[in-house]
Amino acid sequence: MNKKRLIIIGAGGVGNVALRKSARMEDIYEEILLASRTKAKCDAIAKEAGPVPVSTAQVDADDVEALVALIKSFRADVLLNVALPYQDLSIMEACLQTGVHYIDTANYEPPDVAHFEYSYQWAFQDRFKEAGLTALLGSGFDPGVTNVFTAYAAKHYFDEMHYLDIVDCNAGDHGKSFATNFNPEINIREITQNGRYFSEENWITTDPLEIHQSVDYPRIGAKESYLLFHEELESLVKHYPTLKRARFWMTFSEAYITHLRVLEDIGMTSIEPVTFQGMQIQPLQFLKAVLPEPSSLGPNYKGQTSIGCQMRGIKDNKERTCYIFNNCSHQMAYQDTKAQAVSYTTGVPAALGASLVARGIWNRAGVNNMEQFDPDPFLEELGPLGLPWEVVVDGKLAFGL
């Protein structure tokens, strides 16, 4: 295989992990370019990465012309987008104009509306297909690995899947009174919007954090978990029409919920602009500026995350349950990539998805979600890359790495 040239856009916590992991793939990549709005952040990450050569650049990911010029000058084959979800469409457009495969970790979200869905990106389907380019959407953990876990279960353990619950627990402690584990602006927008889940061919809308229940997580125990809408539900319901119900759950501590509600009550989570000293500012963007940078949480983070898919359906005319999950240690993640586990569990699958596209192992022209590809090659490499996974079928361990 001819070695490829990879561009990574975004130098936050996830970009750090994706760059470090990709730069160890010397059998795949000839050179990697890490670019973001702040070149100094790229330089700090790049100097510790290798053995694949890494160069850096400054770019405004909202500027299609600037992106096109950068992609052309680097002669990229593949682009991994770990910038802000607001920038997905401009980066996809630049990839189309330069003939480059596209991978991201989160679906597009309009800057002025706390709402996300795949329609904006699925609209690029015909253009990517006609160009013979692969666009891979949501190659993080959730979305991402959770889509692949679902596809793997559908392939190997079910004739029909009927019920899906994606469960996400962070049982770690970073020692801060209040901090978000990824971009505060995106994280808080996600949590404070209405919940939504699929049931009996309908989408049911709930108030933010209205529905919650205790969920038992492997090697962690019972944690209160809150129903949210997450974008992988939209694509999984589309691609697995036998699903009767699909939901997404995430844990939050009482202290986190209390802080969030106070911030909401005083208007600090609002995305509606306000006038301050003659300037228009978004309260949530100001809040982001004063909260701890997620990439700074790693050194003191203890504990682990647990994310997986709980499924129920039919195999050989008998009811079957299946639970596929990964537990990831914050300390291990920091030792490997100087990142906490939330960045790690997104950055590792991002690097893996990009590498599968780069090698042509996942190769389908058009705009694709993770579950549309064969899950086996991805999961064969996920464990060795740092995220081992386990399968429990009908209450018994069926597979574990």
C-alpha positions, 0 to 999 in steps of 0.5 A: 500500500502506498502511504497516505497523507493525513490532515487533522483539523482541530487541536483540542483534547480529541485532536491531541489523542487522534494525532498521537495515535495516527503518528504511530501508524508509520505503515499507513502514513507518510506525513501528517498535518495538524491544523487549527485556529491556534498554531501554537496548540498544534505545535505543542502536540506535534513536538511530542508525536511520532514517528510519522513526520508531523507538520502544523499550520494555522487555518480558520475552519469556517473559511472554505477557500483557506481550507482548500488552499491548505489541503492542496498545498499539503497534497492530502489524501484523507482529512480527519475533522475534530474541530467544532461541529459548527464547521463540519459543512465547510470542511466537507465542502473543502474535501469535495473541492479537493478530492479528499476523503472525509472523517468526523466525530460529531454531526453538524450543529448550527451555531445559533440553534441548540439542535443537531441532526444528520440531515445537513450532512446526509444532503452531501450524499450525491456529491460525495458519491459522484466524486467517488469519495468516502465521507465517514460520519461520527467516528468517535465513541458515541457516536462511533464505537456505539454504532459499530457495537450495534452493527456487530451485534446485529451481524453476529448475535441477532436475527432481529434487534428490537431494543437498544439502550446506549449507556455512557458513564464517567465514574472519574474524578478530576478534582474540580468543582465543575468542569466539562469533559469535552468542549464546554459549549458543545457539552452544555448545549447537548445537555440542556436541550430537550431529550428525545428517544425512539419508541414504536415508530415515533420520536418522543420528546422530553424536557431536559434531563426529565427522565432518569434511572439507575443503571448498573455499569460493569466494575463501577456499579449503579449510577443515576443516568439521564435520558438525552438525545444523541445523534447515533440514535437517528442513524441507527433507527434508520439503518435497523428498521426492526428496532422498536425502541432506542434510547441514550443514557448518560451519567451526571453527578448531583454536584454537576446537575446542581451547578448546571441548573444554577447556571441555567437559572441565571442565564449563563447557558444561553446562546442568545446574544446579550449586550455587554460593554457595547459588545454582543456576546453569547453567555455560553461562550463566555462561560466556556472561557472561564471553565477549565479547559477539558484537555487540562483535566488529565493529570489528576483524573482518577477512575474510569469510563464505561460506555456500551450498548445494551440490546434485546432481540431475537435469535433462532426464534428465541429472545436474546440479550447482548451487552457490548461495552468498553471500560477505559481508565483515565490514568491509562489514557493519560499515560498513553496520550496525556489526555483524560479518558473522555478525549481518549475514547473519542480520539482513538476511534477517530484515528482508527476510522481514518486509518480504515478509510486511508487503507481502503478497508472501509471504502464506499463512495457517499456519506456513510455512518459507522454502522454501514460498514463491516464492523469486524475490521474496526473491532479487530483493531480497537482493542490493540489500539487501546480500547478493549471491549467485551460482549455479554450474551444472555448474562454470560461473557461471550468475548473479552479482550 
